[in-house]
């Protein structure tokens, strides 16, 4: 049942109003609604320059993904398709369209920024996760709430982290023709890792071969507008004719979460700041009888949500005690500062990125468990931490 109203009272209970006017009085509410679905994120256009003037079909990737394989093939076959966005969904849709239509009806990808792309998760036979998601690499990053010694160690090790990231960037440029197609990002790999925007490209030769043959066309532009026959990029004075425009522009998780509440006050609590302010990425200080699961992201969304769930379970069982509202707000501010520093304009994505181990350490300490999950010093320092390390939490 879809909750659309949550009202808090001074008592220890929350009344939850469901859409067929049934009221359930409960002590605590868990919202496990997901972030990357249901509410599409769509660019805004000036009046007379949006999809309403386009004679073709404009849609979000969510609608396209809901089609089965045969219906999707029939929908794009023989048509000129423009895909807006170059993330995983945009890449998958463009590949599918190019394989169906070939260079006779090329698929155009229109996107704003380049992000780092990798051809796989191994570099010269070394697992990339061991390089970027081990405790030793995490120690070279300034973390929210770290003490003096850890801050000093991160400063001393920062050149090592820079060297590792530069090595991975060089490998990406060696194994993928990023320079040839003007796809080398202007920012560091570390920023994309912190923002969750690194893209793994399975079978990259197939993609770049399609670009070479003209089945896929790439166009980088900060903005565009619609006209009757397609889209117009004013910066370069280019018209791209299209029958279909598919927005692979992600989802608006904040809006989705805020509109779970009928109360304008609660909506304001959720959406008032650029990044949803959640203590331990779960508890809102103004709504402490509510936990949000799965809103933050990490190397693996499921893995991050599982750890989040175990912490909330411990909280409900009384094994974890919340600090004062003031202390929780201070901690949230420290995490906000870290994400702004590491992710820049993408900090609202709330991606744990390169400090997922640090986040899990804090959860383990809150639950009274040892955060060191591996046996042996070398394993703890140089092997990647993953779901199996926390299986007994």
C-alpha positions as CSV (number, residue, x, y, z in Angstrom):
1,X,0.0,0.0,0.0
2,X,1.3,3.4,-0.9
3,X,1.7,5.8,2.1
4,X,0.9,9.3,1.1
5,X,0.5,11.0,4.5
6,X,2.6,10.7,7.6
7,X,1.7,12.9,10.6
8,X,3.8,13.2,13.8
9,X,2.5,14.1,17.2
10,X,4.1,14.9,20.5
11,X,3.4,11.4,21.7
12,X,5.7,8.5,20.9
13,X,3.5,7.3,18.1
14,X,3.1,8.2,14.4
15,X,-0.2,8.0,12.6
16,X,0.1,6.6,9.0
17,X,-2.8,7.4,6.7
18,X,-3.2,5.0,3.7
19,X,-4.9,5.8,0.5
20,X,-8.1,4.0,1.4
21,X,-8.4,6.2,4.5
22,X,-7.3,3.5,7.0
23,X,-5.2,4.9,9.8
24,X,-2.6,2.7,11.5
25,X,-1.0,3.8,14.7
26,X,2.6,2.6,14.9
27,X,5.8,3.3,16.9
28,X,8.1,3.5,13.9
29,X,8.0,3.7,10.1
30,X,10.5,2.3,7.6
31,X,10.6,3.8,4.1
32,X,12.2,1.4,1.7
33,X,10.9,3.0,-1.5
34,X,14.1,3.1,-3.5
35,X,15.7,6.2,-5.2
36,X,16.3,5.2,-8.8
37,X,12.7,4.6,-10.0
38,X,9.2,5.9,-10.3
39,X,9.8,9.7,-10.4
40,X,11.8,10.6,-13.5
41,X,14.2,13.5,-13.6
42,X,13.5,15.6,-16.6
43,X,15.2,18.8,-17.9
44,X,13.2,22.0,-18.0
45,X,12.7,23.9,-21.2
46,X,11.5,27.5,-21.9
47,X,8.0,27.8,-23.2
48,X,7.7,26.8,-26.8
49,X,11.0,25.0,-26.8
50,X,10.1,21.7,-25.0
51,X,8.7,18.4,-26.1
52,X,5.3,20.0,-26.8
53,X,6.6,21.4,-30.1
54,X,8.1,18.0,-31.2
55,X,6.1,16.0,-33.7
56,X,7.7,12.8,-32.7
57,X,7.6,10.9,-29.4
58,X,9.5,12.1,-26.3
59,X,9.7,9.7,-23.3
60,X,11.7,8.8,-20.3
61,X,13.9,5.7,-20.3
62,X,11.6,4.3,-17.5
63,X,8.8,4.0,-20.1
64,X,11.1,2.5,-22.7
65,X,12.5,0.0,-20.2
66,X,9.0,-1.2,-19.3
67,X,8.5,-2.5,-22.9
68,X,9.4,-6.2,-23.5
69,X,12.2,-6.9,-26.0
70,X,10.0,-7.4,-29.1
71,X,7.9,-4.3,-28.4
72,X,11.0,-2.2,-27.9
73,X,12.6,-3.4,-31.1
74,X,9.4,-2.7,-33.0
75,X,9.2,0.7,-31.4
76,X,12.7,1.9,-32.6
77,X,13.1,0.0,-35.8
78,X,13.6,2.2,-38.8
79,X,13.4,5.3,-36.7
80,X,16.0,8.0,-35.8
81,X,16.5,8.0,-32.1
82,X,18.1,10.6,-29.8
83,X,19.1,9.5,-26.4
84,X,19.7,12.2,-23.8
85,X,22.2,11.2,-21.2
86,X,25.3,9.0,-21.3
87,X,25.0,6.9,-18.1
88,X,24.4,3.2,-18.0
89,X,20.8,3.5,-19.2
90,X,21.7,5.8,-22.0
91,X,24.6,3.5,-23.1
92,X,22.4,0.4,-23.1
93,X,19.6,2.1,-25.1
94,X,21.9,3.5,-27.7
95,X,23.6,0.2,-28.2
96,X,20.2,-1.5,-28.6
97,X,19.0,1.1,-31.1
98,X,22.3,0.9,-33.1
99,X,22.2,-2.9,-33.3
100,X,18.6,-2.7,-34.7
101,X,19.0,0.2,-37.1
102,X,22.7,0.4,-38.0
103,X,24.1,3.5,-39.8
104,X,21.0,3.9,-42.0
105,X,19.1,5.3,-39.0
106,X,21.8,6.3,-36.5
107,X,21.2,6.8,-32.8
108,X,22.5,10.1,-31.4
109,X,23.6,10.4,-27.8
110,X,23.4,14.0,-26.5
111,X,25.1,14.6,-23.2
112,X,26.5,17.4,-21.0
113,X,29.6,16.0,-19.4
114,X,32.1,13.2,-19.9
115,X,32.7,10.8,-17.0
116,X,35.3,8.1,-16.6
117,X,34.6,4.9,-18.4
118,X,36.5,1.6,-17.8
119,X,36.7,-1.5,-20.0
120,X,36.5,-3.9,-17.0
121,X,37.3,-4.3,-13.3
122,X,40.8,-5.6,-13.7
123,X,44.0,-3.5,-14.4
124,X,46.9,-5.5,-15.7
125,X,45.3,-8.5,-13.9
126,X,44.8,-6.7,-10.6
127,X,41.2,-6.4,-9.3
128,X,40.3,-2.8,-9.4
129,X,38.2,-3.2,-6.2
130,X,41.4,-4.1,-4.4
131,X,43.1,-1.0,-5.6
132,X,40.3,1.5,-5.0
133,X,38.1,0.0,-2.2
134,X,40.6,-1.4,0.3
135,X,41.3,-0.1,3.7
136,X,44.7,1.2,2.8
137,X,43.3,3.4,0.0
138,X,40.5,4.6,2.3
139,X,43.2,5.7,4.8
140,X,44.5,8.1,2.2
141,X,41.1,10.0,2.1
142,X,40.0,12.7,4.5
143,X,36.9,11.4,6.2
144,X,34.1,13.0,8.1
145,X,34.6,12.9,11.8
146,X,38.2,11.6,11.6
147,X,40.6,12.3,14.5
148,X,43.9,14.1,14.4
149,X,46.0,11.0,13.6
150,X,43.8,9.8,10.8
151,X,43.7,13.3,9.4
152,X,47.5,13.4,9.4
153,X,47.8,10.0,7.9
154,X,45.4,10.9,5.1
155,X,47.4,14.0,4.4
156,X,50.7,12.0,4.2
157,X,49.1,9.3,2.0
158,X,47.2,11.6,-0.4
159,X,50.1,11.5,-2.9
160,X,49.8,7.7,-3.0
161,X,46.0,8.0,-3.7
162,X,46.7,10.5,-6.4
163,X,49.2,8.1,-8.0
164,X,46.8,5.2,-7.9
165,X,44.0,7.3,-9.5
166,X,46.4,8.6,-12.1
167,X,47.5,5.1,-12.9
168,X,43.9,3.9,-13.4
169,X,43.1,7.0,-15.5
170,X,46.1,6.2,-17.7
171,X,45.0,2.6,-18.1
172,X,41.5,3.8,-19.1
173,X,43.0,6.0,-21.8
174,X,45.2,3.2,-23.0
175,X,42.5,0.6,-23.3
176,X,39.6,2.8,-24.6
177,X,39.8,5.4,-27.4
178,X,38.6,8.2,-25.2
179,X,40.9,10.8,-26.7
180,X,39.9,9.9,-30.3
181,X,36.3,10.6,-29.6
182,X,37.0,13.6,-27.3
183,X,35.6,11.7,-24.3
184,X,38.4,12.3,-21.7
185,X,36.9,13.9,-18.6
186,X,38.2,17.2,-17.4
187,X,38.0,16.1,-13.8
188,X,39.7,13.3,-11.8
189,X,38.6,9.7,-11.5
190,X,38.4,10.2,-7.7
191,X,35.6,12.6,-8.2
192,X,33.6,10.2,-10.3
193,X,34.2,7.4,-7.8
194,X,32.9,9.6,-5.0
195,X,29.9,10.6,-7.1
196,X,29.1,7.0,-8.3
197,X,29.5,8.1,-11.9
198,X,32.3,5.7,-13.1
199,X,30.8,3.7,-16.0
200,X,32.0,0.1,-16.7
201,X,31.6,-0.6,-20.5
202,X,31.2,-4.3,-21.3
203,X,32.5,-5.1,-24.8
204,X,33.7,-1.6,-25.4
205,X,35.0,-2.5,-28.9
206,X,31.5,-3.1,-30.0
207,X,30.4,0.3,-28.9
208,X,33.3,2.3,-30.4
209,X,33.0,0.2,-33.6
210,X,29.4,1.4,-33.8
211,X,30.6,5.0,-33.3
212,X,33.2,4.6,-36.0
213,X,30.6,3.2,-38.5
214,X,28.1,6.0,-37.7
215,X,25.5,3.8,-36.0
216,X,26.0,5.9,-32.9
217,X,26.7,9.6,-33.0
218,X,28.0,11.5,-30.0
219,X,27.2,15.1,-29.3
220,X,28.3,16.9,-26.2
221,X,26.4,20.1,-25.3
222,X,25.3,21.8,-22.1
223,X,21.8,22.3,-23.4
224,X,19.4,21.9,-26.3
225,X,15.8,22.6,-27.3
226,X,13.1,20.9,-29.3
227,X,11.8,21.9,-32.7
228,X,9.2,20.2,-34.9
229,X,11.5,17.6,-36.4
230,X,13.9,16.9,-33.5
231,X,16.3,18.8,-31.3
232,X,18.3,22.0,-31.9
233,X,21.7,22.7,-30.3
234,X,22.0,26.5,-30.3
235,X,25.7,26.6,-29.2
236,X,26.8,24.9,-32.4
237,X,23.7,25.8,-34.6
238,X,23.1,22.1,-35.2
239,X,19.7,20.5,-35.9
240,X,19.4,16.7,-35.2
241,X,16.4,15.2,-36.8
242,X,14.6,12.5,-34.7
243,X,11.5,10.4,-34.6
244,X,12.0,9.5,-30.9
245,X,13.8,11.2,-28.0
246,X,14.5,9.1,-25.0
247,X,15.5,10.9,-21.8
248,X,18.0,8.7,-19.9
249,X,18.4,11.4,-17.3
250,X,17.8,9.4,-14.1
251,X,15.3,9.9,-11.3
252,X,14.3,12.5,-8.8
253,X,14.7,10.6,-5.6
254,X,14.3,13.6,-3.3
255,X,11.0,14.6,-4.9
256,X,9.8,11.0,-4.6
257,X,10.7,10.8,-0.9
258,X,9.3,14.3,0.0
259,X,5.9,13.4,-1.6
260,X,5.5,10.4,0.5
261,X,4.2,12.9,3.0
262,X,1.0,14.9,2.8
263,X,2.3,17.3,5.4
264,X,4.0,20.3,3.9
265,X,6.2,20.6,7.0
266,X,7.5,17.1,6.5
267,X,8.1,17.7,2.8
268,X,10.1,20.8,3.8
269,X,12.2,18.8,6.2
270,X,13.1,16.4,3.4
271,X,13.6,18.7,0.5
272,X,14.8,22.0,2.1
273,X,18.5,21.3,1.8
274,X,20.3,20.2,-1.4
275,X,21.2,16.8,0.1
276,X,18.6,15.0,2.2
277,X,19.9,15.3,5.8
278,X,20.0,11.8,7.3
279,X,22.0,10.7,10.3
280,X,23.9,7.6,9.3
281,X,22.2,8.0,6.0
282,X,18.9,6.8,7.6
283,X,17.4,9.0,10.4
284,X,16.1,12.5,9.9
285,X,16.7,14.5,13.0
286,X,13.3,16.2,12.7
287,X,11.5,12.9,12.2
288,X,13.3,10.5,14.5
289,X,10.5,7.9,14.4
290,X,11.1,7.4,10.7
291,X,14.0,5.5,9.0
292,X,14.8,5.7,5.3
293,X,16.5,2.6,3.8
294,X,18.3,2.6,0.5
295,X,18.4,6.3,-0.2
296,X,22.2,6.5,-0.2
297,X,24.4,4.6,-2.6
298,X,27.8,2.9,-2.7
299,X,29.8,0.4,-4.7
300,X,26.8,-1.9,-4.5
301,X,23.4,-0.4,-3.8
302,X,22.1,-3.7,-2.2
303,X,25.2,-4.1,0.0
304,X,24.8,-0.5,1.3
305,X,21.1,-0.9,2.0
306,X,21.7,-4.2,3.8
307,X,24.2,-2.6,6.2
308,X,21.8,0.3,6.6
309,X,19.0,-2.2,7.5
310,X,21.1,-4.0,10.0
311,X,21.9,-0.7,11.8
312,X,18.2,0.3,11.9
313,X,17.3,-3.2,13.2
314,X,19.8,-2.7,16.0
315,X,18.4,0.7,16.7
316,X,14.9,-0.7,17.1
317,X,16.2,-3.5,19.3
318,X,17.8,-0.9,21.6
319,X,21.4,-2.0,20.8
320,X,22.0,1.4,19.2
321,X,21.3,4.7,20.9
322,X,20.8,7.9,18.9
323,X,22.9,10.9,20.1
324,X,21.3,14.2,20.8
325,X,19.7,16.1,17.9
326,X,22.5,18.7,18.1
327,X,25.2,16.0,17.7
328,X,23.3,14.3,14.9
329,X,23.1,17.6,13.0
330,X,26.8,18.2,13.5
331,X,27.6,14.7,12.1
332,X,25.3,15.4,9.1
333,X,27.1,18.6,8.5
334,X,30.5,16.9,8.5
335,X,29.2,14.4,5.9
336,X,27.7,17.2,3.8
337,X,31.1,18.9,3.8
338,X,32.9,15.7,2.8
339,X,30.5,15.0,-0.1
340,X,30.7,18.6,-1.4
341,X,34.5,18.4,-1.3
342,X,34.8,15.0,-2.9
343,X,31.8,15.1,-5.3
344,X,31.3,18.8,-6.1
345,X,28.1,19.5,-7.9
346,X,27.1,15.8,-7.6
347,X,27.1,15.7,-3.8
348,X,23.3,15.5,-3.6
349,X,23.6,11.9,-5.0
350,X,24.7,10.9,-1.4
351,X,27.2,8.3,-2.7
352,X,29.5,6.8,-0.1
353,X,32.1,6.2,-2.8
354,X,35.7,5.8,-1.6
355,X,34.8,5.8,2.1
356,X,32.2,3.0,2.2
357,X,34.5,1.1,4.6
358,X,34.6,4.2,6.9
359,X,30.8,4.3,6.9
360,X,30.5,0.6,7.7
361,X,33.1,1.0,10.5
362,X,30.9,3.6,12.1
363,X,27.8,1.4,11.8
364,X,29.7,-1.5,13.4
365,X,31.0,0.6,16.2
366,X,27.4,1.9,16.9
367,X,26.3,-1.7,17.1
368,X,29.1,-2.7,19.4
369,X,30.9,-4.8,16.8
370,X,34.5,-5.0,15.7
371,X,34.8,-3.0,12.4
372,X,38.0,-5.0,11.5
373,X,36.3,-7.8,9.6
374,X,39.2,-9.7,8.0
375,X,41.9,-11.9,9.5
376,X,45.5,-10.7,9.2
377,X,47.0,-7.3,8.8
378,X,47.7,-7.6,5.1
379,X,44.2,-8.8,4.2
380,X,42.7,-5.9,6.2
381,X,44.9,-3.3,4.5
382,X,45.0,-4.5,0.9
383,X,42.0,-6.6,0.2
384,X,38.6,-5.0,-0.8
385,X,35.9,-5.1,1.8
386,X,32.6,-6.6,0.5
387,X,29.3,-8.1,1.6
388,X,30.8,-11.3,2.8
389,X,32.9,-9.5,5.4
390,X,29.8,-8.3,7.1
391,X,27.8,-11.5,6.8
392,X,27.9,-12.1,10.6
393,X,26.9,-8.5,11.6
